């Protein structure tokens, strides 16, 4: 699949909480036919602009759904992926970037390349939060929303879990071992992304080490921690984690037609919050639910469950 990168330079600018972003370059990647209906796809804090498969070794994080003939059909629509800020630790104070700031960056990229308005924004996890902020702040720039595993506010226990993760990373930074902190933070995060039922079904608690004792489940979590630490900067992780916890959107301010999708096992965007979001949105809204062992990570795993409803959502765009 051919893809091309686009960017625009915002340079130094003031974020919504009074913190300055230094040298900000907004980067996106476009897939699909030029001039066709634009669909923006945003993922979690570790997602990138690489949404679909590109050159031989360029794997997209949502390529099962964003592809030729897929639910998000690259024969019919043009898809834009986005890199969230900060990219290189460009914040000059402890306060973080917000989902509203990410929306500002996205709008700047659209304007710089004369791409708007978008026929749809599809956002999962943190990307769903940013999509809600975008629809609130730029209602004329998007025609419809699909929000997966994200609500109008963070769930309190999720804020608690992420707060522990950030304290682990800060302790590791003080000790000069940022990668070790990121690894441990990700291990904890994985226990919140998935469900206890999945872990019970998947792991036999086999001992894999004796000094100290380790188990198969610990080895799995460790591998996930290593994967994050290999490509995520500690300062960037701290900023994006805090950004989730600062997210607030009043649903009544959004009248964009919205499809909400969620796994009923999601611990971070639980079903009561998703129902509240549906009921409070000012525009037409629908909540589509499905079962999954994967909890919050269902948006990265449950393609068979999501694909038919997402395909129907997309069909309304090109028919």
C-alpha positions as a printed Julia matrix, in Angstrom:
319×3 Matrix{Float64}:
   0.0     0.0    0.0
   1.43    3.35  -1.02
   1.59    5.97   1.71
   3.0     9.45   2.0
   4.03   11.43   5.05
   2.89   14.99   5.58
   3.8    17.52   8.24
   3.42   21.09   9.38
   5.56   23.07  11.8
   3.9    24.79  14.75
   7.23   25.64  16.36
   6.92   27.09  19.86
   3.36   27.52  21.09
   1.42   27.74  24.35
  -0.62   24.72  25.37
  -3.99   24.92  27.12
  -2.54   24.5   30.62
   0.06   27.23  30.2
   2.97   24.99  29.27
   5.04   25.77  26.17
   5.66   23.23  23.44
   9.04   23.77  21.83
   9.78   23.09  18.19
   6.57   21.18  17.53
   6.35   19.43  14.16
   2.99   17.75  13.49
   3.45   14.58  11.44
   0.83   12.47   9.72
   0.67    9.71   7.13
  -1.87    9.48   4.3
  -3.06    6.22   2.73
  -5.49    5.64  -0.1
  -6.61    7.57  -3.18
  -5.93   11.31  -3.24
  -9.1    13.36  -3.27
 -11.34   10.63  -1.84
 -13.3    10.96   1.39
 -10.96   11.63   4.32
 -11.1     9.4    7.4
  -8.81   10.1   10.37
  -7.75    7.1   12.48
  -6.23    7.69  15.94
  -4.98    5.06  18.38
  -3.6     4.68  21.9
  -0.61    6.47  23.4
   1.84    4.0   21.85
   0.22    4.16  18.39
   1.81    6.15  15.57
   0.82    7.6   12.21
   1.52    4.14  10.74
  -2.09    2.96  10.7
  -1.98    0.61   7.7
   0.7    -1.53   6.1
   3.08    0.38   3.85
   6.36   -0.72   2.29
   7.43   -4.33   2.93
   8.58   -3.82   6.54
   6.19   -1.02   7.5
   3.48   -2.67   9.58
   0.41   -0.69  10.54
  -1.03   -0.98  14.03
  -4.62   -1.31  12.67
  -3.85   -2.92   9.31
  -6.41   -5.68   9.76
  -9.19   -3.08   9.5
  -7.48   -0.33   7.44
  -6.61   -1.98   4.13
  -7.87   -2.49   0.61
 -11.21   -4.28   0.93
 -11.21   -3.89   4.73
 -13.79   -2.29   6.95
 -11.93    0.98   6.38
 -11.46    0.34   2.67
  -8.42    2.05   1.18
  -9.9     1.58  -2.28
 -12.66    4.0   -1.29
 -11.32    6.42   1.32
  -8.16    8.27   2.18
  -6.94    7.61   5.74
  -4.83    9.93   7.85
  -2.83    8.69  10.83
  -1.21   11.05  13.36
   1.79   11.05  15.68
   0.79   12.42  19.06
   2.95   15.01  20.8
   5.34   15.31  22.5
   7.64   13.58  20.05
  11.02   14.51  21.52
  10.34   15.62  25.08
   9.46   19.12  23.87
   7.51   20.27  26.94
   9.23   22.92  29.05
   7.29   22.4   32.3
   5.81   19.49  34.3
   2.24   20.1   33.17
   1.25   17.94  30.29
  -0.31   18.26  26.91
  -4.09   17.72  26.82
  -6.42   16.02  24.39
  -7.57   19.51  23.34
  -3.97   20.34  22.43
  -3.73   17.18  20.34
  -6.93   18.29  18.57
  -5.34   21.68  17.85
  -2.34   19.94  16.28
  -4.57   17.73  14.13
  -6.56   20.73  12.9
  -3.33   22.55  12.02
  -2.2    19.57   9.93
  -5.52   19.44   8.08
  -5.44   23.16   7.36
  -1.82   23.14   6.21
  -2.59   20.51   3.57
  -6.15   21.59   2.74
  -7.53   18.21   3.8
 -10.67   19.03   5.75
 -13.36   18.51   6.62
 -13.02   14.85   7.56
 -15.92   12.6    6.74
 -15.14   10.72   9.95
 -12.71   10.46  12.83
 -12.24    6.97  14.27
 -10.49    7.06  17.62
  -9.59    4.22  19.97
  -8.46    4.58  23.59
  -6.47    7.84  23.88
  -7.26    8.52  20.24
 -10.96    8.35  21.06
 -10.49   10.98  23.76
  -8.68   13.2   21.26
 -11.45   12.64  18.71
 -14.06   13.83  21.21
 -11.99   16.93  21.93
 -11.61   17.54  18.19
 -15.36   17.32  17.57
 -16.04   19.68  20.47
 -13.48   22.3   19.41
 -13.82   21.99  15.61
 -17.38   20.82  14.91
 -17.25   21.93  11.27
 -14.12   19.86  10.63
 -15.7    16.41  11.12
 -19.0    14.91   9.97
 -19.2    11.84  12.21
 -17.32   10.02  14.95
 -16.55    6.43  15.86
 -15.2     6.21  19.41
 -13.84    2.87  20.65
 -12.99    2.24  24.31
 -12.94    5.9   25.34
 -15.29    8.11  27.32
 -15.67   11.8   28.12
 -13.64   11.47  31.3
 -11.16    8.98  32.77
 -12.38    6.3   35.18
 -11.1     6.89  38.75
  -9.41    3.51  39.19
  -7.66    4.04  35.87
  -6.32    7.36  37.14
  -5.04    5.53  40.22
  -3.31    2.83  38.18
  -1.68    5.34  35.85
  -0.56    7.46  38.79
   1.33    4.46  40.17
   2.89    3.85  36.76
   4.13    7.42  36.55
   5.61    7.29  40.05
   7.48    4.13  39.08
   8.91    5.88  36.01
   9.91    8.97  38.0
  11.68    6.83  40.6
  13.53    5.09  37.8
  14.47    8.42  36.24
  15.89    9.58  39.58
  17.93    6.36  39.69
  19.21    6.86  36.15
  17.32    3.8   34.84
  14.43    5.14  32.73
  14.08    1.96  30.65
  13.61   -0.15  33.79
  10.87    2.21  34.95
   9.07    2.1   31.62
   9.28   -1.68  31.61
   7.66   -1.97  35.06
   5.03    0.65  34.24
   4.03   -1.24  31.12
   3.84   -4.52  33.01
   1.37   -2.97  35.42
  -0.52   -1.34  32.56
  -0.99   -4.68  30.82
  -2.87   -6.01  33.84
  -5.34   -3.14  33.4
  -5.63   -3.43  29.61
  -6.53   -7.12  29.73
  -8.88   -9.13  31.97
  -8.22  -11.53  34.85
 -10.21  -14.12  32.92
  -7.83  -13.95  29.96
  -4.79  -14.4   32.17
  -6.44  -17.32  33.99
  -7.23  -18.99  30.69
  -3.85  -18.26  29.13
  -1.26  -18.99  31.8
  -0.62  -22.18  33.79
   1.64  -20.44  36.36
   4.57  -22.56  35.27
   7.82  -21.69  36.98
  10.36  -20.3   34.52
  13.12  -19.22  36.89
  14.4   -20.1   40.35
  16.53  -17.15  41.42
  14.24  -15.36  41.95
  11.2   -17.49  41.19
   9.39  -16.37  38.04
   6.31  -17.61  36.21
   5.07  -17.72  32.65
   2.69  -14.8   33.22
   5.56  -12.68  34.56
   7.68  -13.49  31.52
   4.85  -12.38  29.25
   4.41   -9.1   31.09
   8.15   -8.58  31.02
   8.23   -9.01  27.25
   5.5    -6.37  26.88
   7.49   -4.05  29.11
  10.62   -4.57  27.05
   8.72   -3.79  23.85
   7.53   -0.43  25.16
  10.87    0.55  26.67
  12.55   -0.09  23.33
  10.68    2.7   21.55
   9.03    5.01  24.12
  10.84    7.94  25.73
  10.18    8.23  29.48
   9.28   11.93  29.34
   6.87   11.26  26.49
   5.23    8.43  28.4
   4.75   10.65  31.45
   3.19   13.42  29.38
   0.76   11.17  27.51
  -0.21    9.23  30.63
  -1.05   12.48  32.43
  -2.92   13.66  29.35
  -5.33   10.75  29.71
  -6.02   11.68  33.33
  -6.63   15.34  32.46
  -9.13   14.51  29.73
 -12.53   16.12  30.23
 -15.22   16.75  27.61
 -18.82   17.78  28.26
 -20.81   15.5   25.94
 -23.57   18.09  25.58
 -21.14   20.26  23.61
 -20.81   17.63  20.84
 -23.59   17.3   18.28
 -21.61   15.24  15.76
 -23.34   11.9   15.05
 -21.39    9.3   16.99
 -20.99    5.54  17.04
 -19.57    4.28  20.33
 -18.03    0.82  20.48
 -16.74   -0.99  23.55
 -15.97   -4.37  25.02
 -18.12   -4.87  28.09
 -15.02   -6.14  29.93
 -13.1    -2.86  29.46
 -11.76   -1.75  32.86
 -10.57    1.68  31.7
 -13.64    2.84  29.79
 -16.32    0.85  31.62
 -19.79    0.28  30.27
 -21.56    2.72  32.66
 -19.32    5.57  31.47
 -19.9     4.67  27.83
 -23.66    4.61  28.42
 -23.47    7.99  30.11
 -21.54    9.39  27.15
 -24.13    8.0   24.72
 -27.02    9.48  26.68
 -25.45   12.91  27.11
 -24.18   13.51  23.57
 -26.13   16.28  21.86
 -26.2    14.54  18.47
 -27.42   11.14  17.32
 -25.54    8.37  19.1
 -25.37    4.61  19.25
 -23.53    2.29  21.62
 -22.36   -1.01  20.14
 -21.08   -3.53  22.69
 -19.37   -6.88  22.34
 -17.88   -9.49  24.63
 -14.13  -10.03  24.87
 -11.5   -11.57  27.11
  -9.16   -8.76  26.08
 -10.74   -5.87  27.97
  -9.45   -2.45  26.95
  -7.13   -4.04  24.37
 -10.12   -5.39  22.46
  -9.74   -2.62  19.88
  -6.41   -4.24  18.94
  -7.63   -7.84  19.12
 -11.35   -8.31  18.46
 -11.41   -7.56  14.75
 -14.13  -10.1   13.98
 -16.41   -8.52  16.57
 -15.82   -4.95  15.42
 -15.48   -5.32  11.66
 -19.14   -5.73  10.61
 -20.34   -2.7   12.59
 -17.37   -0.6   11.55
 -17.9    -1.6    7.9
 -21.53   -0.45   8.14
 -20.37    2.84   9.67
 -17.93    3.32   6.8
 -20.48    2.37   4.13
 -22.54    5.41   5.1
 -19.54    7.56   4.14
 -19.11    6.43   0.55
 -22.72    5.64  -0.43
